[in-house]
Structures are given as structure tokens and as C-alpha cells.
Amino acid sequence: AGFYNTAKRNGYEAVVDMFAKNSCRLILPGMDLLDEHQPSGSSPQSLLAQIKGSCRKHGVRVSGQNLSVSGVTAGFGEMKKNLLEDNGLVDLLMYQRMGADF
């Protein structure tokens, strides 16, 4: 559901720090989500960037997942972008909920 996260407070920083101290990996769903397809005006791309930034800072590896069968083929491009950027920070993707667009 999320953490207390504001413009001046990174709510994920403490969680990622705890993962780093315990040699854990973060499983991060939503690698396929795009801001433009969110009716609520939320920004999954900004949230992923924020969490990945905290992981990079603390040396925590990330495993990604797609979130849903959205029918938006641009989601494949977003997953690819998330896998290829950040010099291998995200080194594994579990593709779930395969739909007709696959």
C-alpha cells in the first residue's frame, strides 16, 4: 500500500536501508506501468525511480515484476527500459499474468 512518502520525505529509504543491512533483495512490481495510463493521476514511474534510487544508494539488488495484464503494449517497452537502465540494478524480471498481447 505504500509508506509515508512526501515531497520532502522518502518513505522507502528506511526500508531499503534495512534490506541492505540484512543482505536482502527487493522485489519490485509495476515495472510495466506508465504514468499516462493511470486514471488517478498517480506516477508509478516516479515511484519506481525513487525506490530504485534508494536501492542504488544502499547497494540493494532489485528483482522486477510486471503488475497486471493491462492490454497496453507500451508496458513491454517500459519493462525493457527498467531492465536495461541503471547498469544492472534490476537483474531479474518475473513476467506474470500473461495475457493475449503476449
C-alpha positions as CSV (number, residue, x, y, z in Angstrom):
1,A,0.0,0.0,0.0
2,G,3.0,2.3,0.4
3,F,4.7,4.3,3.1
4,Y,4.5,7.8,4.4
5,N,6.1,9.5,1.4
6,T,6.0,13.2,0.7
7,A,8.0,15.6,-1.5
8,K,10.4,16.1,1.4
9,R,10.5,12.6,2.9
10,N,11.5,9.4,1.1
11,G,9.3,6.8,2.9
12,Y,11.2,3.9,1.2
13,E,14.7,4.9,2.3
14,A,14.5,3.3,5.8
15,V,13.0,0.1,4.3
16,V,15.8,-0.2,1.7
17,D,18.4,0.5,4.4
18,M,17.0,-2.4,6.4
19,F,17.2,-4.6,3.4
20,A,20.8,-3.6,2.8
21,K,21.8,-4.3,6.4
22,N,20.3,-7.8,6.1
23,S,21.6,-8.6,2.6
24,C,18.1,-8.8,1.1
25,R,16.9,-8.2,-2.4
26,L,13.8,-6.0,-3.1
27,I,11.1,-7.5,-5.3
28,L,9.5,-4.5,-7.1
29,P,6.3,-5.0,-9.0
30,G,4.9,-2.5,-11.6
31,M,7.9,-2.5,-14.0
32,D,5.3,-2.2,-16.8
33,L,3.3,0.8,-15.5
34,L,3.3,4.1,-17.3
35,D,2.1,7.4,-15.8
36,E,0.0,8.2,-18.9
37,H,-2.2,5.1,-18.3
38,Q,-3.1,6.0,-14.6
39,P,-6.6,7.5,-14.3
40,S,-5.9,8.6,-10.8
41,G,-3.1,10.9,-11.9
42,S,-0.6,8.9,-9.9
43,S,3.0,8.5,-11.1
44,P,4.2,4.9,-10.9
45,Q,7.3,5.8,-13.0
46,S,8.4,8.4,-10.4
47,L,7.7,6.0,-7.6
48,L,9.8,3.3,-9.3
49,A,12.6,5.8,-9.9
50,Q,12.5,6.9,-6.3
51,I,12.7,3.3,-4.9
52,K,15.4,2.3,-7.4
53,G,17.4,5.4,-6.4
54,S,17.3,4.3,-2.7
55,C,18.3,0.8,-3.8
56,R,21.2,2.1,-5.8
57,K,22.3,4.3,-2.8
58,H,22.3,1.4,-0.4
59,G,23.5,-1.3,-2.8
60,V,20.3,-3.4,-2.7
61,R,19.6,-5.5,-5.8
62,V,16.2,-5.4,-7.4
63,S,14.0,-8.1,-8.9
64,G,11.2,-6.8,-11.0
65,Q,7.7,-7.9,-11.9
66,N,5.0,-6.7,-14.2
67,L,1.9,-5.8,-12.3
68,S,-1.0,-6.8,-14.5
69,V,-2.4,-7.7,-17.9
70,S,-3.1,-4.1,-19.0
71,G,-3.6,-4.5,-22.7
72,V,-1.1,-1.7,-23.1
73,T,1.7,-2.9,-25.4
74,A,3.9,0.1,-24.3
75,G,4.2,-1.8,-21.0
76,F,6.7,-4.2,-22.7
77,G,8.9,-1.2,-23.6
78,E,8.7,0.1,-20.1
79,M,9.8,-3.3,-18.7
80,K,12.7,-3.3,-21.2
81,K,13.7,0.2,-20.2
82,N,13.6,-0.7,-16.5
83,L,15.8,-3.8,-17.1
84,L,18.4,-2.0,-19.2
85,E,18.9,1.2,-17.4
86,D,20.8,1.6,-14.1
87,N,23.7,-0.7,-15.0
88,G,22.0,-3.9,-14.0
89,L,20.3,-2.7,-10.8
90,V,17.3,-4.7,-11.9
91,D,18.8,-8.0,-12.9
92,L,15.8,-10.3,-12.9
93,L,12.2,-9.9,-14.2
94,M,9.4,-12.3,-13.4
95,Y,6.8,-11.9,-16.1
96,Q,3.4,-12.7,-14.6
97,R,-0.2,-12.5,-15.7
98,M,0.5,-13.3,-19.3
99,G,-2.4,-12.0,-21.5
100,A,-3.5,-12.1,-25.1
101,D,-1.0,-9.3,-26.0
102,F,2.0,-11.6,-25.3
